[in-house]
Amino acid sequence: MFKNIAPDKWRHFWVGIPMGIFLQLVAAWILPASLTTVTIVAFISVVAISYGFELFSLVTKIGHYDFYDAVASVIGGTLGIGIALPFLL
């Protein structure tokens, strides 16, 4: 099932995990808000960074633009956010 996924998508996925963990922990440290709000802010940040990186590639022509690279990063980032949640309870 997962054998058909391109290797570069896996790289984006694996990079997304620590990004999600980091953004969740930083958001919890900076924002004096509920865990739900912190998680939403972290998720929006993951999406913005993941897609922003792809837009940067498109505009500057450094690398190549691929929407599904951003999707793979967001999936990994979401998993990272989930991994960080038990440490914030």
Phi, psi and omega in degrees: 000312181270000182290338183274000181277130183297146181302326181291332176292322177297320179298317178296320178300310183294326177288329179295328182299304178295331177297316179295317178300310182300312183293325177294315181292318179294317179298320179293326181286322185276319187268124174273066185228180179292160180297327178297313179297316179299317180293321178295317178298317179297318180295315178299322178295318177299314180297314182296317180292316182297311181284326178299322177297319179292321176296322176300317178297320180294314185288316185272347184065017173270116187081198178226145180279130174211112181305323183288341170295318178295320179298316179297321178295320179293320177298314177297318179296322177295319176298318178299319177299317178296324178294323182283335185305314182299336179281351181253358181279000000 
